[in-house]
Amino acid sequence: MTQRSDSEARRDRPATFTAFGLAAEAERPAPGLYVVATPIGNLRDVSFRALATLAAADAVLAEDTRVTRTLLMHYGITTPLLSYHEHSNEAVRERMVLRLRAGETLALVSDAGTPLVSDPGFKLVQAAIAAGVPVTPIPGPSAVMTAIVAAGLPTDRFFFEGFLPQKSGARRNRLEALSPIPGTLVVFESPHRLPEMLADAADVLGPDRQAAVARELTKLYETIRRDSLGGLARAFAEEGPPKGEVVVVIGAEPEDAKAREVDTGLDARIEAALARHSIKDAAALVADETGQPKRIVYARALALARRSNDEASS
């Protein structure tokens, strides 16, 4: 007699979950990989479709099984949990793909929010696609979208950066590169680095840019601080690092501010400095001499250097 696998045995039993004190039976989804969004803090922020998928899957692949177990227990879901995180190697992915190709249903979740957004998981999705396995998104909570809709800043165009570099020098360089983007910036940051990050952002992007610091979104102590970058940098320098998870939203530079920053003699100064210094040093020197924002001088220096290189190569 052939021994049946645990997955086969599970499929013979009804898949159930409990919500609002009522038990519900979940229909078995088609085989494949399901990318399931889970709450970012408040356990009630989960869809019925997500609960049904988690309950009926053969296994749930979790970044941290302890975190996901709390969610599953809250809704009476007994689906087996498997660990899948950023350190999972190729052998682990191959095992998961073999299970998928054998006709199993696997649900991929992160600790909170939508998987793959500044989060491990994309390599598994790529492997599933390469193997011809269907990949189905189950949409839901996202810290990025939750922060941006509450920040009070333009939402018609935005850029998600994820986490900035930890060290100030690399962080400032990355902020310089982000400064010309004509849209709202969304950044994740560790609370203990927030004061230093805001100080760097105010210095590089300009202290007058409007911004918001969203903390503990959807949780009991949710707070959203809205002010200029300079104001937020000063406030958190005085108060110290906050507690909890943080999302920073930074508005784009106003068009009228860009117009005010144009200096007809700026290009000549930059070109003279570029003849003697690197782009970074030339921009710093001219910014100090003219009082122009460093981000503007640096962006112009890059453009002039590229133009000079193009002319030399043509």
C-alpha positions in Angstrom: 0.0 0.0 0.0 1.4 3.4 -1.0 1.9 5.8 1.8 0.1 9.1 1.2 1.9 12.4 1.7 0.8 14.9 4.3 -0.3 17.3 1.5 -2.5 14.6 0.0 -4.0 13.8 3.3 -4.7 17.6 3.9 -6.6 17.8 0.6 -9.1 15.2 1.8 -10.0 17.4 4.8 -12.0 20.6 4.6 -9.8 23.7 4.7 -11.2 26.1 7.3 -10.5 29.4 9.0 -12.3 31.4 11.7 -13.1 35.1 11.4 -15.5 37.2 13.6 -16.2 34.1 15.6 -17.5 32.2 12.6 -15.9 29.2 10.9 -15.7 29.3 7.2 -14.7 26.6 4.7 -12.1 27.6 2.1 -12.2 26.3 -1.5 -9.0 24.6 -2.6 -7.2 27.0 -5.0 -5.6 25.8 -8.3 -2.0 24.5 -7.9 0.7 27.2 -8.1 2.5 29.8 -6.1 0.4 32.4 -4.4 2.0 35.7 -3.2 -0.2 36.7 -0.3 -0.3 40.1 1.4 -0.7 40.1 5.2 -1.3 42.8 7.8 1.4 45.3 8.5 0.3 45.6 12.1 -3.4 45.3 12.7 -4.5 41.7 12.3 -7.9 42.7 11.0 -6.4 44.2 7.9 -6.4 41.0 6.0 -8.8 39.9 3.2 -11.1 36.9 3.2 -9.3 35.8 0.0 -6.0 35.9 1.7 -7.3 33.9 4.7 -8.9 31.3 2.3 -5.7 30.9 0.4 -3.6 30.5 3.5 -6.0 28.0 4.9 -6.3 25.9 1.8 -2.6 25.9 0.7 -0.4 22.8 1.1 2.1 25.0 3.0 2.9 28.6 3.8 6.4 29.9 3.1 7.2 32.4 5.7 10.0 34.9 6.3 9.8 34.2 10.0 7.5 31.3 11.0 7.1 32.7 14.5 5.5 35.9 13.2 3.3 34.2 10.6 2.2 31.6 13.2 0.6 34.4 15.2 -1.5 35.4 12.3 -2.5 31.8 11.4 -3.4 31.0 15.0 -5.5 34.2 15.3 -7.7 32.9 12.4 -7.6 29.2 13.3 -5.5 28.2 10.3 -3.5 25.0 10.7 -1.6 25.0 7.4 2.1 23.8 7.8 4.7 26.6 7.9 8.0 26.4 6.1 10.8 28.9 6.5 11.8 30.9 3.4 13.9 34.1 3.8 16.6 36.1 2.2 19.3 33.6 3.2 17.4 30.6 1.7 19.7 29.1 -0.9 19.2 27.6 -4.4 18.6 24.1 -3.0 15.7 25.4 -0.9 14.2 27.1 -4.0 14.6 23.9 -6.0 12.7 21.9 -3.4 9.9 24.4 -3.5 9.8 24.4 -7.3 9.7 20.6 -7.3 6.7 20.7 -5.0 5.0 23.3 -7.2 5.6 21.3 -10.4 4.2 18.2 -8.6 0.9 20.1 -8.4 1.0 21.6 -4.9 -0.3 25.0 -3.8 2.2 27.1 -1.9 1.5 30.5 -0.3 4.4 33.0 0.1 4.1 35.6 2.8 6.5 38.1 4.4 6.6 39.2 8.1 4.2 42.0 7.2 2.6 43.6 4.1 3.0 42.6 0.5 5.9 40.1 -0.2 8.7 41.2 -2.5 8.4 44.9 -1.6 11.8 45.5 0.0 11.6 41.9 1.0 12.9 38.5 0.0 10.9 36.3 -2.3 11.5 37.5 -5.9 14.0 34.8 -6.6 11.4 32.1 -5.8 8.9 33.9 -8.0 11.5 34.0 -10.8 12.2 30.3 -10.4 8.5 29.5 -10.4 7.9 31.5 -13.6 10.9 29.8 -15.3 9.5 26.4 -14.4 6.1 27.3 -16.0 4.3 27.4 -12.6 1.4 29.9 -12.3 2.1 32.8 -9.9 -1.0 34.5 -8.5 -0.9 37.7 -6.4 -3.3 38.1 -3.5 -3.3 41.8 -2.9 -3.6 43.6 0.4 -1.8 45.7 3.0 1.3 47.6 2.0 3.3 50.0 4.2 4.3 52.0 1.1 0.8 52.8 0.1 -0.5 53.2 3.6 2.2 55.9 4.3 1.8 57.8 1.1 -2.0 58.2 1.2 -1.7 59.6 4.8 1.3 61.8 4.2 -0.6 64.7 2.6 1.9 64.9 -0.3 1.2 64.5 -4.0 0.5 60.9 -5.0 0.3 61.2 -8.8 3.9 60.2 -9.1 6.2 58.6 -6.5 9.4 56.6 -6.2 9.9 53.8 -3.7 13.5 53.6 -2.6 13.3 51.0 0.2 16.1 51.3 2.8 18.8 53.9 2.3 22.5 53.0 3.0 23.3 52.8 6.7 26.5 54.9 6.6 26.1 58.7 6.2 28.5 59.1 3.2 26.8 56.4 1.1 23.4 57.6 2.2 24.2 61.2 1.2 25.4 60.0 -2.2 22.2 58.1 -2.8 20.1 61.1 -1.8 22.1 63.2 -4.3 21.1 60.7 -7.0 17.5 60.7 -5.9 17.2 64.5 -5.7 16.3 65.2 -9.4 13.4 62.7 -9.3 10.2 64.7 -10.1 8.0 62.9 -7.6 7.4 62.0 -4.0 10.0 59.7 -2.4 9.1 56.9 -0.1 11.8 55.5 2.2 12.0 52.8 4.9 14.2 53.6 7.8 15.3 51.9 11.1 14.1 54.0 14.0 17.6 54.3 15.6 18.9 55.8 12.3 16.0 58.2 11.7 17.5 61.4 13.2 20.7 61.1 11.2 18.9 60.1 8.0 16.6 63.2 8.3 19.6 65.5 8.9 21.3 64.1 5.8 18.1 64.4 3.8 17.5 68.0 4.9 21.1 68.9 4.0 21.2 67.2 0.6 17.6 67.6 -0.6 17.0 71.0 1.1 15.4 71.8 4.5 12.2 73.3 3.0 11.0 70.1 1.2 7.8 68.9 2.8 7.9 65.5 4.4 6.1 63.1 6.7 7.4 60.5 9.2 4.8 57.7 9.6 5.4 55.4 12.6 3.7 52.2 13.7 1.1 52.4 10.9 -2.2 50.6 11.6 -1.1 49.9 15.2 -2.2 51.3 18.5 0.4 54.0 18.6 0.3 55.1 15.0 1.6 58.6 14.5 2.2 60.7 11.4 4.4 63.8 11.7 4.2 66.3 8.9 6.6 69.1 8.5 9.5 70.3 6.4 12.6 68.1 6.3 14.5 70.7 8.3 11.7 70.8 10.9 11.5 67.1 11.2 15.3 66.8 11.4 15.4 69.3 14.3 12.5 67.6 16.1 14.0 64.1 16.0 17.5 65.4 16.9 16.0 66.8 20.1 13.6 63.9 20.9 15.9 61.1 19.8 15.0 57.9 17.9 11.4 56.9 18.0 10.1 53.4 18.8 8.5 51.2 16.2 8.6 50.8 12.4 9.1 53.9 10.3 8.3 55.0 6.8 9.5 58.5 5.6 7.7 60.2 2.7 9.4 63.2 1.1 7.7 65.6 -1.3 9.3 66.6 -4.7 11.0 69.9 -5.0 8.5 72.6 -6.0 8.9 73.8 -9.6 9.1 77.5 -8.5 12.0 76.5 -6.2 13.8 75.0 -9.2 13.3 78.2 -11.1 14.7 80.3 -8.3 17.8 78.2 -8.1 18.9 78.8 -11.7 22.0 81.0 -11.8 23.1 82.2 -15.2 26.7 82.2 -14.1 26.6 78.9 -12.4 27.6 76.8 -15.4 30.8 78.8 -15.9 31.8 78.4 -12.3 31.1 74.7 -12.4 33.1 74.2 -15.6 36.1 76.1 -14.2 35.9 73.9 -11.1 35.6 70.7 -13.1 38.8 71.5 -14.9 40.7 71.1 -11.5 38.5 68.8 -9.4 36.3 65.7 -9.5 32.5 66.2 -10.0 31.8 65.7 -6.3 34.5 68.1 -5.2 33.7 70.7 -7.8 30.0 70.7 -6.8 30.9 71.1 -3.2 33.3 74.0 -3.9 30.8 75.9 -6.1 28.0 75.3 -3.7 30.1 76.8 -0.9 31.1 79.8 -3.1 27.6 80.6 -4.4 25.3 79.5 -1.6 23.4 77.4 -4.1 21.9 74.1 -2.8 24.5 71.4 -3.2 22.0 69.0 -4.8 21.4 71.5 -7.7 25.1 72.2 -8.2 25.9 68.5 -8.2 23.1 67.6 -10.7 24.3 70.4 -13.0 27.9 69.3 -12.7 27.0 65.8 -13.7 25.1 67.1 -16.8 28.0 69.4 -17.8 30.6 66.6 -17.3 28.5 64.2 -19.5 28.1 66.9 -22.2 31.8 67.4 -22.2 32.5 63.7 -22.5 30.0 63.4 -25.3 31.6 66.2 -27.2 35.1 64.8 -26.7 34.0 61.4 -28.0 32.1 62.7 -31.1 
